[in-house]
Amino acid sequence: MFLFFSYSNFFFLCMALFLCHPCFPARIVPESVTVITSESQKTQRHNATWHEFSKFLHAERGSHVSGMSELKKYFHRFGYLSLPETTPNFTDTFDSQFESAVVRYQKRLGLQVTGKLDTETISAIVAPRCGVSDAATQGIHATRRYAYFNGKPRWTRGTPMTLTYAFSPTNMIDQVSVPEIRAVFERAFARWASVIPVSFRETPEYDRADITIGFYLGDHGDGEPFDGVLGVLAHAFSPQNGRFHLDAAETWSVDFKSEQSRVAVDLESVATHEIGHVLGLGHSSVKEAVMYPSLSPRRKKVDLKIDDVAGVQSLYGSNPNFSFSSLLQSQNSLNAAFGLETGFFKRTISLTVLILFLCA
């Protein structure tokens, strides 16, 4: 282990922005998925993590840095690096195998491909994310960025179908009220229902629900232990398992105006993301997509993008009331309201992306 942080700290937040350039096709991912102490202690831990990672910045093939063997474990954990064949453990040398792993990682996460541990790559490594391996198999089509679970599983309840969901009667949290949690999940499920012929209904019968939701600490018996604040935020399992677990150690928020913590995580954003996993989607390489693997604290990211919609509709078909043109109109209106996208050029890019998906 590194001197100043544990393995779980690989997931800690970097507040730097990621620059995303999607460049890899739809893929298949493994079955299970995976964005407190005082505020000053949280900041100290965050700074210590950054201090420890700073020694890896600009490392490249041929570099030898103490602790790189632990960094290689991170790449092994998420499916980019195989265990060494000639030695029992990873070494601290940046060898050709690790360079290839870094290149694959950069491609999968839509980063600039340098083969080096540049600032953007280190930022991605320390960001909170799901615990699913990013290991991929053969792509489906070069214009698609979404992913499926192995075998492309989906729910089979007829068409149209209704899936029930329920909250654990014992594994909940105190910082957010039950009515607020229920309202968050109702909105999150409604987003997915608006684009596919699937509806969702809450039921009080937890043991009989299709989707079971709860908040858990540490090792909670499913083989995917949580690792504390700003590590793995949540995980879900593929159809037709339906288990949906959130890390109870996080500072969950439904309103950033009333929750001032710098490590607050938006519950609705994570709920929307994990429902995508419950439906059978893996992670997307499109940074703006709901199904992108990481989420920064104090960020709200709930609106489905074209990539999210195209992915889930490839599993279930389209809601008869949905149209891609309405999605584009909604996104353009929102972007205009915040001054994020204006002008003919960017609108043309959006329409071009839509055409690519419709013709794929």
Residue pairs with C-beta under 8 A, 6 or more apart in sequence:
1 7
1 70
2 9
2 52
2 67
2 70
3 52
3 67
4 48
4 49
4 51
4 52
5 12
5 45
5 48
5 49
5 52
7 70
7 73
7 74
7 227
8 227
8 228
8 231
9 45
9 49
9 52
9 126
9 231
10 71
10 74
10 125
10 126
11 126
11 127
11 128
11 129
11 227
11 230
11 231
11 232
12 45
12 46
12 49
12 126
12 127
12 128
12 230
12 231
13 46
13 126
13 127
13 128
13 230
13 263
13 296
13 297
14 50
14 122
14 123
14 124
14 126
14 127
15 296
16 119
16 120
16 123
17 123
18 109
18 110
18 111
18 120
18 123
18 124
18 127
18 287
18 294
19 111
19 112
19 120
20 109
20 110
20 111
20 285
20 286
20 287
20 288
20 292
21 110
21 111
21 112
22 110
22 145
22 285
22 286
22 287
23 107
23 110
23 113
23 285
24 107
24 108
24 110
24 136
24 139
24 145
24 285
25 139
25 140
25 141
25 142
25 143
25 144
25 145
26 139
26 140
26 141
26 144
26 145
26 146
26 147
26 148
26 311
27 136
27 137
27 139
27 140
27 147
27 148
27 282
28 136
28 137
28 138
28 147
28 148
28 149
28 150
28 151
28 152
28 282
29 132
29 133
29 134
29 135
29 136
29 147
29 148
29 149
29 150
29 282
29 283
30 79
30 132
30 133
30 135
30 149
30 150
31 149
31 150
31 237
31 238
31 241
32 131
32 132
32 222
32 223
32 224
32 235
32 236
32 237
32 238
33 130
33 131
33 132
33 235
33 236
33 237
33 238
33 274
33 277
33 282
34 130
34 131
34 132
34 224
34 232
34 234
34 235
35 127
35 128
35 129
35 233
35 265
35 269
35 270
35 273
35 294
35 295
35 296
35 297
35 299
36 42
36 229
36 249
36 251
36 263
37 45
37 229
39 261
39 262
42 229
42 262
42 263
43 262
49 126
50 126
52 67
53 122
53 125
53 126
55 65
55 66
55 67
56 65
56 67
56 68
56 71
56 117
56 122
57 117
57 118
57 119
57 122
58 116
58 117
58 118
59 65
59 68
59 94
59 116
59 117
60 94
60 99
60 115
60 116
60 117
61 94
61 95
61 96
61 98
61 99
61 115
62 93
62 94
63 93
63 94
64 92
64 93
64 94
65 92
65 94
66 92
67 92
68 90
68 91
68 92
68 93
68 94
68 98
69 89
69 90
69 91
69 92
70 90
71 125
72 81
72 90
72 98
72 101
73 90
74 125
75 81
75 98
75 101
75 102
75 105
76 82
76 83
76 90
77 133
78 105
78 132
78 133
78 134
78 135
79 133
79 134
79 135
79 136
80 101
80 102
80 104
80 105
80 108
80 134
80 135
81 97
81 98
81 101
82 97
83 90
84 90
84 91
94 117
99 115
102 115
102 116
102 117
102 121
103 113
103 115
105 111
105 121
105 124
105 134
106 112
106 113
106 114
106 115
106 121
107 113
108 134
108 136
108 285
109 124
109 134
109 285
109 293
110 285
110 286
110 287
111 120
111 121
111 124
112 118
112 120
114 121
124 294
127 294
127 296
128 230
128 231
128 232
128 233
128 265
128 294
128 295
128 296
128 297
129 232
129 233
129 293
129 294
129 295
130 232
130 233
130 234
130 235
130 273
130 277
130 283
130 293
130 294
131 224
131 232
131 235
132 235
132 277
132 282
132 283
132 293
134 283
134 293
136 147
137 150
141 360
143 356
143 357
143 360
144 307
144 310
144 311
144 357
144 360
145 284
145 285
145 286
145 289
145 307
146 281
146 282
146 284
146 289
146 291
146 307
146 308
146 310
146 311
146 314
147 281
147 282
147 283
147 284
147 291
147 311
148 280
148 281
148 282
148 311
148 315
149 238
149 239
149 280
149 282
150 238
152 280
152 315
153 238
153 239
153 240
153 280
154 239
154 279
154 280
154 315
154 316
155 161
155 163
155 198
155 210
155 239
155 240
155 279
155 280
155 316
156 240
157 163
159 197
159 316
159 317
160 197
160 198
160 199
161 197
161 198
161 199
162 198
162 199
162 200
162 201
163 198
163 199
163 200
163 201
163 210
163 211
164 200
164 201
164 202
164 203
164 205
164 208
164 209
164 210
164 211
165 185
165 189
165 200
165 201
165 202
165 203
165 209
165 210
165 211
165 212
165 213
165 244
166 202
166 203
166 204
166 205
166 206
166 208
166 209
166 211
166 212
166 213
167 178
167 181
167 182
167 185
167 202
167 206
167 213
167 214
168 206
168 212
168 213
168 214
168 215
169 206
170 214
171 214
171 215
171 216
171 220
171 248
172 178
172 181
172 214
172 215
173 181
173 215
173 248
173 252
175 251
175 252
176 252
176 253
176 254
176 267
180 254
181 254
181 267
182 202
183 254
184 254
184 267
184 268
184 271
185 202
185 213
185 271
186 202
187 268
187 302
188 268
188 271
188 272
188 275
188 302
189 200
189 275
190 200
191 272
191 302
191 303
191 304
192 198
192 200
192 272
192 275
192 276
192 279
192 304
192 312
193 199
193 200
193 319
194 319
194 321
194 322
195 304
195 309
195 312
195 313
195 318
195 319
195 322
195 327
196 279
196 312
196 313
196 315
196 316
196 317
196 318
196 319
196 322
197 316
197 317
197 318
197 319
197 320
198 279
198 316
200 211
203 209
206 212
209 242
210 240
210 242
211 242
211 244
211 278
212 242
212 243
212 244
213 244
213 245
213 246
214 244
214 245
214 246
215 245
215 246
215 247
215 248
215 252
216 226
216 245
216 246
216 247
216 248
217 226
217 247
217 248
217 249
218 225
218 226
218 227
218 228
219 225
220 226
220 245
222 237
222 243
222 245
224 232
224 235
224 245
226 232
226 245
226 247
226 248
226 249
227 247
228 247
228 249
229 249
229 250
229 251
229 263
230 250
230 263
230 265
230 297
231 247
232 247
233 246
233 247
233 250
233 265
233 270
233 295
234 244
234 245
234 246
234 247
234 270
234 273
234 274
235 245
235 274
235 277
236 243
236 244
236 245
236 274
236 275
236 277
236 278
237 243
237 244
237 277
237 278
238 277
238 278
238 280
239 278
239 279
239 280
242 278
244 274
244 275
244 278
246 252
246 267
246 270
246 274
250 263
250 265
251 259
251 261
251 263
251 264
251 265
252 264
252 265
252 267
253 259
253 261
253 264
253 265
253 266
253 267
254 266
254 267
254 268
256 264
256 266
256 298
256 300
262 297
262 298
263 297
264 297
264 298
265 295
265 297
266 295
266 298
266 299
266 300
266 301
266 302
268 300
268 302
269 290
269 295
269 299
269 300
269 301
269 302
270 295
272 290
272 301
272 302
272 304
273 290
273 291
273 295
273 301
276 290
276 291
276 308
276 311
276 312
279 312
279 315
279 316
280 312
280 315
281 291
281 308
281 311
281 312
281 315
282 291
283 291
283 292
283 293
284 290
284 291
284 292
284 307
284 308
284 311
285 292
286 292
286 305
286 307
288 305
289 305
289 307
289 308
290 301
290 302
290 303
290 304
290 305
290 308
291 307
291 308
291 311
295 301
303 330
303 331
303 334
304 327
305 331
306 324
306 327
306 328
306 353
306 354
306 357
309 322
309 324
309 327
310 357
310 360
324 354
324 357
324 358
325 354
328 350
328 351
328 354
331 350
332 341
332 347
332 350
335 341
335 342
336 342
341 347
341 350
